[in-house]
Amino acid sequence: MTAKEYAVARLSGDGIGPEVLGAAAPILEAAGEREGFSLRWTDYPFGAAHYLRTGEVLPPSAVEEMGAMDALFLGAVGDPRVKPGILERGILLHLRFHFDQYVNLRPAKSYPRVPLPIQPKKGAGLDTLVVRENTEDFYMGIGGCTTGGTASVDLAAERGLYSLEGSLEGRFSNGVEGAFQIGVASEPAVRRVVAWGCRAARDRGEERITLASKSNALPQIYGFWEEVAAHEAARQGMALSVVNVDAMCYHLVRTPDLYGVIVAPNMFGDIVSDLLAGLSGGLGVAAGADIGDSLSMFEPIHGSAPDIAGTGRANPLAAILTGALMLDHLGEKGAARRVEEAVTGYLQSAPSSSLPFEFGGEASTAKAGELILGRM
């Protein structure tokens, strides 16, 4: 009999979400059985089908209920039948902001027999961790377009750390039309994500973090980032390197394993982590998590892939590895290792035909999951 039970909200969502979560869940359950705990799933229907049927995106009652659970496992959100932004902002961003999930965690690791477009230089494979600030920057949703060359932008926003108030008036001469998008950085938000990155680097046995910045072109917001990050890294006893994000992307495509832990503002972290996903073998092995001090959310970064939904061609490895991140976050590090070792063993020794379609094989989503489960 298992001694511990974790309550996990499961939101399979859209497209390939139900397929990849369906393959991942039995593997996570098996890891729990071997490590002395169980997972109690609570399923939620929210996504495109529910929205099209009811007009409801994510009711407050469900958010409150999720808040009492230990974690949230998310498949994917997005559907071509729904106007872009409705589900993404109404579900993903709403959950991130409501639960103040201030770290978007994006590991980039190379795995056996997963083709890499560029080989790492050090010979030990790629193992980089992007720690992306998840609540501020140009993703605040603050901005507006002009009418007759004039715009009035409401700066009001609510975050876990503060409330933002005020307005911005702007006017182009000669009635030129345009748009404003406001980026925001606050000292406590920068400090906490840098501190998180420092702890992650220390856990990996590293003595340095690298900050993705661009203060030469945007000195106010990213100069502020650099100043606060340097002070916080020193407080944490961690060395800090600062690299302009364009130079970082240049170096990554020449030396993919150049960096260990990268800490980044929201927009740069989004871009760099997707680049690293490509360098580590593709979205099919790209796990992700939104971490906060209350409910944290775990989602593979590949999206809903509506073009292959229902075909069985989706690669479930990203969802399975995302599940390992969830187990690690719950403190079940032994179970997380079991899951990752099962994935690695499958990739090392499975016949070529038993690999996912993405890697040249013929294994369906469900079949790949079954083969990994057999290694637990």
matplotlib code that plots the C-alpha trace (Angstrom):
import matplotlib.pyplot as plt

x = [0.0, 1.3, 1.9, 1.6, -0.9, -0.6, -3.6, -2.9, -5.2, -5.2, -6.2, -5.7, -6.8, -6.7, -5.2, -2.6, -2.9, -5.2, -3.0, 0.3, -1.1, -2.8, 0.6, 2.4, 0.0, 0.5, 4.3, 4.1, 1.7, 4.1, 7.0, 4.8, 4.1, 7.8, 8.6, 5.7, 3.3, 0.2, -1.3, -4.9, -6.0, -8.8, -9.7, -10.9, -12.6, -11.4, -10.1, -11.5, -14.2, -15.6, -15.4, -17.2, -19.9, -20.5, -18.7, -16.8, -13.0, -12.0, -14.4, -13.2, -14.6, -12.2, -9.3, -10.0, -10.4, -7.1, -5.4, -5.9, -4.1, -0.4, 0.3, -1.4, -0.5, -1.5, -1.5, -1.9, -4.1, -5.0, -7.3, -7.7, -11.5, -10.9, -9.5, -5.9, -5.5, -8.8, -7.6, -4.0, -4.7, -7.9, -6.2, -2.4, -1.7, -4.6, -3.2, 0.4, -0.6, -3.2, -0.9, 2.1, 4.1, 7.2, 9.6, 9.1, 11.5, 12.8, 15.4, 17.2, 18.9, 20.1, 19.0, 20.3, 19.5, 17.7, 19.3, 20.9, 21.4, 24.7, 26.9, 27.9, 31.6, 32.3, 31.3, 29.0, 25.8, 23.6, 22.3, 21.2, 18.5, 16.6, 15.1, 12.7, 11.0, 7.3, 5.2, 6.7, 8.6, 6.7, 4.2, 2.4, -0.3, -0.1, -0.4, -2.7, -3.1, -3.6, -6.8, -6.0, -2.4, -3.3, -3.3, -4.2, -2.8, -4.1, -1.1, -3.3, -2.1, -2.3, 0.6, 1.4, 4.0, 2.2, -0.6, 0.4, -1.6, -1.4, -1.8, 0.3, -0.7, 1.1, 0.6, 2.2, 2.6, 0.7, -1.9, 0.5, -1.1, 0.9, 1.0, 2.6, 3.6, 4.9, 7.6, 7.8, 10.6, 10.4, 13.2, 11.5, 10.5, 14.0, 15.5, 13.4, 14.0, 17.7, 17.8, 15.9, 18.4, 21.3, 19.8, 19.3, 22.9, 24.2, 22.1, 23.7, 27.2, 27.8, 29.2, 27.9, 24.7, 24.4, 21.9, 20.4, 20.1, 20.1, 21.0, 23.0, 19.7, 17.2, 19.2, 16.3, 14.6, 17.6, 20.1, 17.9, 17.8, 21.6, 22.1, 19.6, 20.8, 24.4, 23.5, 21.3, 23.8, 26.5, 24.1, 23.7, 27.4, 27.1, 29.1, 27.2, 27.9, 25.9, 25.5, 23.4, 20.7, 21.5, 25.1, 23.8, 21.8, 24.8, 27.0, 24.4, 24.2, 28.0, 28.4, 25.1, 26.5, 28.2, 25.9, 24.7, 21.9, 20.6, 18.4, 16.3, 13.6, 10.3, 10.6, 14.3, 13.7, 10.8, 13.1, 16.2, 14.4, 12.8, 16.1, 17.6, 14.6, 15.6, 19.3, 18.4, 16.4, 13.1, 9.8, 9.2, 11.6, 11.1, 9.6, 8.4, 7.1, 5.6, 6.8, 5.6, 5.3, 1.8, 0.3, 2.8, 1.9, 3.7, 3.2, 5.3, 6.2, 5.1, 1.6, -1.6, -0.3, -3.8, -2.4, -1.6, -4.2, -6.0, -3.4, -1.3, 1.8, 2.4, 5.6, 4.8, 8.3, 8.0, 4.9, 6.6, 9.7, 7.4, 5.8, 9.3, 9.7, 6.4, 7.5, 10.9, 9.0, 6.8, 10.0, 9.9, 13.3, 13.8, 10.6, 11.6, 14.9, 13.1, 11.0, 14.0, 16.0, 13.1, 12.9, 16.7, 16.7, 13.9, 15.7, 19.0, 17.8, 14.4, 14.5, 14.4, 10.9, 9.7, 10.8, 8.3, 7.5, 9.4, 12.6, 12.0, 10.2, 6.6, 5.6, 2.2, 1.8, 0.3, 2.8, 5.8, 4.2, 3.7, 7.3, 8.6, 6.1, 7.5, 10.9, 9.6]
y = [0.0, 3.4, 5.8, 9.1, 10.5, 13.6, 15.3, 16.4, 18.4, 17.1, 19.3, 17.4, 20.3, 20.4, 18.6, 16.0, 16.9, 14.0, 11.6, 12.5, 12.8, 9.5, 7.9, 9.7, 9.1, 5.3, 5.8, 8.4, 6.1, 3.2, 5.3, 6.2, 2.5, 1.7, 4.7, 4.4, 7.1, 7.4, 10.1, 11.0, 12.7, 15.2, 15.8, 19.1, 19.6, 23.1, 23.8, 24.4, 21.8, 23.0, 26.6, 26.0, 24.1, 26.3, 29.7, 29.1, 29.3, 28.7, 29.4, 30.8, 27.8, 25.5, 27.7, 27.8, 24.0, 23.5, 25.8, 23.2, 20.5, 19.6, 20.2, 20.7, 18.5, 20.2, 18.6, 21.5, 24.5, 25.9, 25.1, 26.7, 26.9, 29.4, 32.9, 33.0, 34.4, 33.3, 30.0, 30.9, 34.0, 32.6, 29.4, 29.4, 33.0, 33.2, 30.2, 31.5, 34.9, 33.8, 31.3, 33.6, 31.0, 33.1, 30.6, 29.0, 26.1, 24.8, 22.0, 21.3, 17.8, 15.5, 11.8, 8.7, 8.3, 11.6, 13.4, 16.7, 19.4, 20.5, 18.3, 19.6, 20.4, 18.9, 15.3, 14.8, 15.8, 18.9, 19.7, 23.3, 24.7, 27.9, 29.7, 32.2, 35.0, 34.3, 37.2, 40.5, 42.0, 42.6, 39.8, 42.0, 42.5, 46.3, 48.3, 49.7, 51.1, 54.7, 56.3, 59.4, 59.1, 59.1, 56.3, 56.2, 53.0, 51.8, 50.4, 48.6, 45.1, 42.6, 40.4, 38.3, 40.8, 44.0, 46.0, 48.4, 51.5, 54.5, 55.4, 56.4, 59.0, 59.0, 60.8, 60.6, 63.8, 64.2, 61.6, 58.7, 55.5, 53.1, 51.0, 50.9, 47.8, 48.2, 46.1, 45.9, 44.8, 45.0, 44.4, 41.6, 39.7, 39.9, 38.9, 35.8, 34.3, 35.0, 33.4, 30.4, 30.1, 30.2, 27.4, 25.3, 25.9, 24.9, 21.7, 20.9, 21.4, 24.6, 27.9, 30.3, 31.4, 33.3, 36.2, 36.8, 40.6, 43.4, 46.5, 48.1, 48.7, 48.7, 50.2, 51.1, 47.7, 45.4, 47.6, 47.4, 43.6, 43.4, 45.6, 43.6, 40.2, 41.0, 42.0, 38.9, 36.5, 37.9, 37.4, 33.8, 33.3, 32.6, 34.0, 35.8, 36.3, 38.7, 37.9, 39.9, 37.7, 38.1, 37.1, 34.2, 32.8, 33.2, 31.2, 28.5, 27.5, 27.1, 25.6, 24.3, 23.2, 26.5, 27.4, 25.6, 27.6, 30.6, 33.1, 35.3, 37.9, 36.6, 37.4, 36.4, 33.2, 32.3, 32.7, 31.1, 28.1, 27.3, 27.6, 25.2, 22.8, 22.6, 22.1, 19.3, 17.3, 19.0, 19.7, 16.0, 15.9, 19.4, 19.4, 22.5, 23.8, 26.9, 27.0, 29.1, 29.0, 27.7, 25.6, 24.8, 23.8, 21.2, 21.3, 20.1, 23.0, 21.6, 22.9, 21.2, 20.3, 20.1, 18.9, 15.5, 15.3, 11.9, 10.3, 8.6, 10.2, 12.5, 12.0, 11.4, 11.8, 15.5, 14.9, 12.0, 14.0, 16.9, 14.4, 13.6, 17.4, 17.3, 14.4, 16.1, 19.2, 17.2, 16.0, 12.5, 12.7, 8.9, 8.5, 11.3, 9.5, 6.3, 8.0, 9.6, 6.4, 4.5, 7.1, 6.9, 3.1, 3.0, 5.4, 3.5, 0.0, 0.0, -1.2, 1.7, 0.8, 1.1, 4.8, 7.6, 8.8, 12.0, 10.0, 7.9, 5.0, 3.7, 3.6, 5.3, 7.7, 4.9, 2.3, 4.4, 5.0, 1.3, 0.5, 3.0, 1.8, -1.7, -0.4, 0.9]
z = [0.0, -0.9, 2.0, 0.1, -2.4, -4.5, -5.9, -9.5, -11.7, -15.3, -18.2, -21.4, -23.5, -27.3, -30.3, -29.3, -25.6, -24.6, -26.6, -25.1, -21.5, -22.0, -22.8, -19.9, -17.0, -16.7, -16.6, -13.8, -11.9, -12.3, -11.0, -8.0, -7.3, -7.2, -5.0, -2.5, -3.6, -5.8, -8.0, -7.7, -11.0, -11.3, -14.9, -16.3, -19.7, -20.5, -24.0, -27.5, -27.5, -24.2, -25.3, -28.6, -26.8, -23.8, -24.4, -21.2, -21.0, -17.4, -14.6, -11.3, -9.4, -11.3, -10.6, -6.9, -6.9, -8.7, -6.2, -3.5, -5.4, -5.5, -9.2, -12.6, -15.6, -18.9, -22.4, -24.8, -25.5, -29.0, -31.8, -35.3, -34.7, -31.9, -32.4, -31.3, -27.8, -26.3, -25.0, -24.6, -22.5, -20.9, -19.7, -19.9, -19.0, -16.5, -14.6, -14.7, -13.4, -10.9, -9.2, -9.7, -11.5, -11.9, -13.4, -16.8, -16.7, -20.1, -19.9, -23.2, -23.1, -25.8, -25.7, -27.3, -31.0, -31.2, -34.1, -33.3, -36.0, -34.5, -32.3, -28.9, -28.6, -25.2, -26.1, -23.1, -24.8, -24.4, -20.9, -20.6, -18.4, -19.3, -16.3, -17.8, -15.8, -16.4, -15.2, -16.6, -19.5, -22.7, -21.8, -19.3, -21.9, -21.5, -24.7, -27.3, -30.9, -31.8, -33.2, -35.2, -34.1, -30.4, -27.8, -24.2, -22.5, -19.2, -17.2, -14.7, -13.9, -11.0, -10.1, -7.1, -6.0, -6.6, -8.3, -11.2, -11.7, -14.1, -17.7, -20.7, -23.3, -26.6, -29.9, -33.3, -35.3, -38.5, -37.5, -38.1, -36.7, -34.6, -31.5, -28.0, -26.1, -22.6, -21.0, -17.2, -14.8, -11.0, -8.5, -6.5, -9.7, -11.1, -7.7, -7.2, -10.6, -10.4, -7.0, -8.4, -11.2, -8.8, -6.7, -9.8, -10.9, -7.5, -7.6, -10.9, -9.4, -11.3, -10.1, -12.7, -14.3, -17.6, -18.1, -21.5, -21.9, -24.4, -22.4, -25.3, -27.2, -24.3, -21.4, -19.1, -18.7, -19.3, -17.7, -14.6, -15.0, -15.2, -12.1, -9.9, -11.3, -10.5, -6.9, -6.3, -7.8, -5.5, -2.6, -3.6, -4.0, -7.7, -10.5, -13.3, -17.0, -19.1, -22.8, -25.3, -26.5, -30.2, -29.4, -27.3, -30.2, -32.5, -30.1, -29.4, -33.1, -33.2, -29.7, -28.4, -25.0, -24.2, -21.3, -18.2, -16.6, -18.6, -16.7, -19.0, -19.1, -20.4, -24.1, -24.5, -22.5, -24.9, -27.9, -26.5, -25.1, -28.5, -30.2, -27.7, -28.2, -31.8, -31.0, -28.5, -31.1, -31.5, -29.7, -29.2, -26.3, -25.0, -21.5, -19.7, -16.4, -14.9, -11.3, -8.4, -4.6, -4.7, -7.6, -10.4, -13.9, -16.1, -19.9, -22.8, -25.0, -28.4, -28.4, -29.6, -33.2, -34.7, -38.0, -36.5, -33.8, -33.8, -36.1, -33.5, -34.8, -31.9, -30.0, -26.3, -24.9, -24.2, -22.1, -20.3, -19.5, -18.4, -16.0, -14.6, -14.0, -12.1, -9.9, -9.2, -8.2, -5.8, -4.1, -5.7, -7.2, -7.3, -9.3, -11.6, -12.3, -13.0, -15.6, -17.3, -17.2, -18.8, -21.6, -22.1, -22.1, -24.6, -27.0, -26.6, -27.3, -29.1, -32.7, -35.2, -36.2, -32.6, -32.3, -32.6, -36.1, -35.4, -35.1, -38.2, -36.5, -36.7, -33.1, -32.4, -29.5, -27.4, -28.5, -27.6, -24.2, -23.7, -24.6, -22.0, -19.4, -20.0, -18.8, -15.5]

ax = plt.figure().add_subplot(projection="3d")
ax.plot(x, y, z, "-o")
ax.set_aspect("equal")
plt.show()
